[in-house]
Amino acid sequence: MKMRNISYIYTSILILIITSACSSFVKRDEFDSTVDGLRTTDSDLKGQLDNMRYSFDEMTDQLNRKFQGYDASIAEFQGRLRVDMTAHFAYDDASLQVEDMDALDQFADVIRDYHPNVLVTVEGFTDPAGSAEYNQWLGMERAKSVRNYLVGDGGLNSDKVKAVSYGEERQRQVQPGAWGNEGSANRRVALVIDYVSPGTSAN
């Protein structure tokens, strides 16, 4: 009787295994169709990446041409473009200086006319004078001054331009520890282009 029960159990397990195997069996044509779909997806992703790479390269060239007469640098990092420009500020002040507006106009022209779908982050910085809390606020005020100019006078989409503050963060200071007249390079904004929609570049 025990042997019969054991045999019945083994038979039941075998049937379950066979049933499971049959239910998970993939037909060759279904397998080939799935593989083809994955290859198409991979090809589409590669095409999007190629378009993004082209757009980044073209935008870098356009900005470099625009900024030939300005104290500005453009660098790519982690799939983004960072534009360090001549938008500097007086000590303990967040007012945008008139002499910096032309460079911002050139930047806005490139983004508005050729790459309207990019996201621009305006990063505000301060020198280390004052408290960290105050400098965090002051950095944001500087970033907002530039953001408002790019949106209001530059015609950029307000949804595509945001402002953030890094205050006196030491790792981001151009001249570590410098303030007052010596720390003018620390009182600045940087513009970061952190997304490019494929296919938005111009010929």
FENQUIVEN-V450094 format. One record per helix or strand. SS is the DSSP state (helix for helix, strand for strand). FROM is the first residue (numbers start at 1). LEN is the number of residues. Records with the same first field share a line. If there is no record, write none. Layout:
SS=FROM-LEN / FROM-LEN
This chain:
helix=2-22 / 28-39 / 98-17 / 132-21 / 158-3 / 170-3 / 180-7
strand=73-5 / 80-9 / 120-6 / 161-7 / 188-6
